[in-house]
Structure formats: C-alpha cells, structure tokens
Amino acid sequence: MNNAMLSEALGTVFADKLHVETAFDAVTAVVGADRLVATMRSLRDMPEFRFETLIDLCGVDYSAYGATSRGLAYSSSDATPAEPLERPHGGRYAAVYHLLSLTHNHRLRVRAFAPDDDFPVLPSVIDVWPSANWYEREAFDFYGVMFTGHPDLRRILTDYGFVGHPFRKDFPLSGNVEMRYDPEQGRVIYQPVTIEPREVVPRIIREDSYAESEGFRKG
C-alpha cells in the first residue's frame, strides 16, 4: 500500500473524523483528543490498516510556530517573546505517534493536540499499545503533557527535584534551579539558579531562493 492508497483508505473509513495530509513522503492524520483512543484502536485492529506496532511517541511544543511576525523566528531562550494571539494550527502542545503495519508494510504518523494550552491533557494509549508507557512518561517529563489512564506517570529522564519541563519553548536556558553539594549539611541540595539570564539573537528567515541570490554568492 502506497501513501496515496493509505490516504484514500483513511478518508473512506474515518471520513471527517480525521484530517489527512501528505508531506515529505509521509502520511499524517490529525485526530481530536476525544477520539484518539478509539481511532488508534481502529487503526490497530481494522484489516485494511493493521498498525500493530507503535514505534515512537513524542511531545511537541508548537508555541509560536507558523505565527511569527516581522520575518523573525526566535529560538528558545530566557527572552522568549510573548506568543501570538492566534496560531494557524490546533494548539500549542501535541503528541505525535508513529505507527507501523508489519502486515501491509506501511507507516502512519498521527498527531493529537491537547485541548488546553495551560494544562495539556491527552488520553493514554497504553491499552492499545503497552509500548506507549515510557514514551508517554518522556512526553510528560519534557513537555508537561498529562496522559489520563497512565498507570505510573512520573519523570523518567530528569531528576525528581527538577522544576519545569525542559523541552518547552519558554523554558529558560539557565533552568530554574541548580544543584550543589553543601559541606555543612553533608548532602546535595537544590537552590535557585545563580547564572545570569542569557538572550538568543533572533534568526532572520530569508526567502527560499536566497541561496541563489547574488548577495549570497558574494558571501
């Protein structure tokens, strides 16, 4: 099954329940959080799809993606600008799932946006693919996305005393707390970070054909 056939099958079976798009030789289906688990179970069990394997799951912070102004894009820093009022996509936080069908030898990317930017929550897909367990813990640890129904949702890569979620675009480069050994107490302690805040200079986005221009060739 090629990408065109997969896209057609998704559109036929799910109709308006999914938004399907193809880019960079990959098919992506965008599904609402309320339909996520039911859709994933159908993608696993229906004979025309048979996505038996969840090979990856990651969190994404879209922040100001696609909505920057004045031709500037900002990297994550201590001086991350205020976000635009509107975005051209579903929301700020999303989980992205990469599925593999061994039966049909095809792949699918599924994206689900958390409805609430202030407290992002998505349902767990552990009941569909048990391999989602540690992937969801990583998305929670790095992005602060909560997964309802997860049996043991806790940090997996940062320390238990870590403050914040380090892959969020507004997370300060210097962090929130630092750790040091206190000889008087004879143990490691946490304290507010003492590093001076740093700023990242905005990167100018040029037109796609800039590399072909005379100015670029002159260096």
Secondary structure by P-SEA (a helix, b strand, c coil): ccaaaaaaaaaaaccccbbbbbcccbbbbbbcccaaaaaaaaaaccccccccccccccccccccccccccccccccccccccccccccccccbbbbbbbbbccccbbbbbbbbcccccbbbbbbcccccccaaaaaaaaaaaccbbbcccccccccccccccccccccccccccccbbbbbbccccbbbbccccccbbbbcbbbbcccccccccccccc
